[in-house]
């Protein structure tokens, strides 16, 4: 047998075949209640496996993966939570991300059918898939993990923010971003627009969260030409402009947004972008691939594309925050103003 002479090293790719399973490893730990068990005190392998009702040897292997991954620390044979796992994987934490992890693992199933979808076609994306309680809970968890805080921080940094009184949140689900923004300005009220079935489901969430009277959900079908009113100091969109960005329609939509704003009003867009580097770019490219496999046109808008469309729509004085300047999920934040007459 003649073996080939190798000019490249397969080591990094070989390691990737195993590290790619890290989400499933964390999901297993969550399902066992491992992070919750370590919330109050550190434990050794034998003690922890007893609490979990799991095999000791397998538990020890799982703990070592989590330690090496930066989710646990180990001292004198006892394992303890690291800050990331304490913040995001303990079920009682306000920033718990368990549902987000499960959703992303489910999304990865698209990759198992990628070849078939690419050659035979797949399902058409349905925005109404977001109109259910489970998805709303998942989106809220994801927002609490840093997205809401990041968006609210950017908007609160705008010089106009303290004088704003009325806000419109387009395609804002049940208004979880609006809630974070309202918390920064007690004189601000908001209307969140989404599909009628989403708006109907949003009402109880808004009341339960304590924003009734300051935040209202209204149903609208923008694809059918319905509008979202006028007289706003702030119009906010997050992860919505993608479908509009495919053609000239984005300029038409942004003109509608400008008409809804008061003179001196501000439009803020929060969207993922491929204008990043390194591991951030790798994750964004995989997300983009999965998005297209799922029947959606794109999940990224470049700064150049959006700022050009904003100028064509008549906006001025653009403020940009790059992903590396504050958003953990590779989000590009852009604020654009309506000129004061």
N, C-alpha and C positions, 0 to 999 in steps of 0.2 A: 504494500500500500504506500502510495506517495502522498505525504502530507504537505499542505500548502505553506509557502513562506509568507508570514504575516507582516504587514507593514503598518497595521493599526492595532490599538489595544482595546479589547472588548470589556475591560474591567468595569469602567464606569457604567456602561450599559447593563452589564450583568447585575451590578449592585442596584441599579434602578428597577430591575424586574422585581426585586423584593421590597425596596423602600416605597414603591408605588402602592403597596398594601397598607400603608400607615393609617389611612382613614378607617379601614375595616378593623385594624387593631384597636384604635381609640374607641370605635363604636362598640367593640366587644367589651372593653373596660367599662364603658358607660352602662351597657346592658347588665353587667355583673354588679354594678353599684360600687365599683372600685374607688372612684374618686370621692363619692359620698362617704364611704367607709373611712377614708383618711382625712376627712374634713377637720376633725377635732384633735387628732393625735396621730403620730407616726406608728407604724406597725412593722413587725418582721414578716417574712414570707409565710411561716407556718400559721401564725396568728391570723393573718389576713385571709389566707385560703380557707381557714375555718369559718371566719365571718361570712365569706362569700359563698361557702359551700362548694368550693371548686378544688380540683386536683392541685396538690401542692407543687409538683414539678412544673406543670403547665402555668400555674400562677407565677412561679419564679421567673419563667421565661418571658411571660408577658410584662412583668414588672421591670425586667432589664431592658426590654425594648423601650418602654415608656421613660425609663431613666436616661437612656442614651439619646432619646428624642427630645429631652429637655422638659418633660412633663412631670417628672418625679426627681427627688434628690434622695441620696442614700447615705446614712451615717450610722456606723456601728451595727450594720445589718438591718437597720430599720428604714422603711421608705416613708417619705413625706411629700406632700403636694408642693409643686413649684408654682410661682405666681400665675402662669398661664392656665394651668389646670384648675387652680383654685378660683380664678376669675370666670373661666368659660366652661368648665366641665363639672362643677358641683351643681346639682340640680336646684338647690335653694338660692344660688347666686342670681342677682338681678340681670346679669349679663350671660346667663347660661345659653350655650349654643348647641345643645343636643339635637334639636329638631333641624337646625341648619346643617349639621353634619350628616344626618340621615337623608335630608333632601339632596345634598350634593352627592352622596353615595348612590342614591337612586338615579340621579342625572347621569352618572358615569355609566349606567347601563346602556345609554345611547351608543357608547363607543363599542360595545359588544356587537351591535347591529350596524356599525358604521358602513361596512362594505355594502351591505344590502341596501341601506338607505341611499347611499351615493349612486348606486347603479339602477335601483328600481324605484326610488322615491320613498318618502316617508309621510308622516302625518303633517297636516297643516296646523300651524300654531293657532291656538284659540285663547284669546285674552280672557275669556270667561272662565278659564281654568283657575284663575286667581280668586274667583268669587266663592270660596269655601272657608270654613272656620279653621281647618288644619293649615291651609296655606297662609291665612292671615296670622295665625300664631307663629308660623315659621318665619314670616317676613318681619314680625315684631321682634322675635329673638335676634334675627340677623341685624336689625337696626340697632338694638340695644348693645350689640357687640362692638359698636364704634361708629357705625355709619351715621346714625342720628346725631351723635355728639359732634362728629366732624362737620356735617352740613350746618348744624346750628352755630358752631364756632365760626365758620366762614361768613355766614350771613350776619351774625352779630358784630363781626369786625368791620362791616361796611359803614361808612360815616352816616348814611341815611337811616340806619336801622332804628335808632331810638325814637325817631319821629314817625315811624310807620304805624298805621292804625288798621289797615285792611289788607288781607292776604288771600291769594287764590293758589291752591295746591292742585295742579292738574294731574290726573291719573294717579292720585295719591293714596289709593286703597282706602284704609280707614283712618288715614291722617296721622300716622305715627311720626313722620317727619315734621308735620305741622305742630304736633304736641311739643317736640323738642325745641322748635323755634318759638312757639308761644311762651315757653318757660323762660325765655331770655328777654321777653318784652311784655310786661303785664297789661299794657294798653293796646295790644294787638289782638285782633280777632281774625278768624280764617274760615274759608269755605273750601272744602275738598271735593273735587269733582272726579267721578269715575263712572263706570258702567252702572246702569240703574240697579242691577242685582247686587253689585258690590256696595253701592251707596246704601241700599236697604240693610245689608248685613252690617254695615259700619256703625249704624246708629247705636246699638247696644254697647259696642266697644267704646265709643266716644263717651257715653254716659258713665259706663263702668270706670273709665280712666279719670273721670272728674272734669272733663272739658266741656260739658253741656253748657250752652250759652255763649261759649267763646269759639267753638268749632262745630261746623255744620257740614253734613255730607249731602251732596246733591247728585242725582243721576244725570248723565249726559252721554250721548253717543256722537263723538266728534267726527267719526267717519261718515255719519249721515248729515253733517253740516250744522249740527247744533252748536251753540256757543256757550261760553262760560262767564258771561256777564261783563261788566265794566266797573270802573271806579276803584281799582286796586292800587295800593302803594307797592305791593310785592307780588309777583307771580313766580311760583317755584315749580320746577319739574325735576324728577329724578328717574333716570333710566326709562325714559318714555320716547324720546325723539328719534330713536333708531329707525323705525319704519318710515317716518317722514323724511329721514335723511337720504333715502335712496335716490331721490330726484328733486326737482324744483319745488316740490310741495313743502319742503321745510321752510322756504322763504315765505310762502303764503301763510303757513301756520304761525310763523314768528311775527308777521304783520298783524295777524289776529291778536296775538299776545300783546303787541305794542298798543293796539287800539283799546285793549282792556285796561291798560295802565293809566294812572293819572300822570300829568306832567311832572317830571322828576322821579317817576316811579322806576323800579328796578326789576328786571327779569333775571332769575338765577337758574342756571342749568347745572345739574349734577349727573355726569355720565362717565361710564368707563371709557378708557382710551388705550390705544396701542402705543402712545407716545411715552413708553417706559423702557427700561432696560433690564438685562440680567434675568434673575428668577421671576421678577414681576412680569416681564414680557412673556416668558415661557407660560406662566399660568394664564395670562390674558389670551394668548394664542390658542391654548387648549379650550378655554371658555368660549372663544369665538367659534371654534370648530364645533363644539357641542351645541352652541346656539343655532348654528346653521343646520346641523343634523336634526334639531328639534323643530325645524320649520320656520324659524325666525330669521329675517334677513341679515341682521348684524347685531352685535352687542358692544359696538365701539364707535365713537365719533372723534375724529381728530380735532385738535385745537384750530387748525387752519380752516377746516371745513365749516366748523360752527361759527367762528368769528367772521368769516366771509359772509355767511348767511345772515348773521345778525346785522352787519353793515348794510347788506342789500335790503333788509327789512326796515331800515331807518333807525336802528339803535346807535348809541354813541357811548364813549367813555367806558371802555371794557376793562374789567378787572379779572385777572386769571390767577388761580391757585393751582400749581402743578401737583401731580400726585405725591411727589416726594416732599411736598411742603405741608402735609397734614392729613391726607386721606389714606387709611390703611388698605383700602380695597382698590387701589389704582384708579381712583376717580379724579376726573378733571372738573374743577369747579370754575364756572364762568358767570360773572355778573355784568349785565349791560343795562344802560340807562336810556330813558326817554328824555329827550331834551326839554328843558323848561322854556315855554314859549315867551 
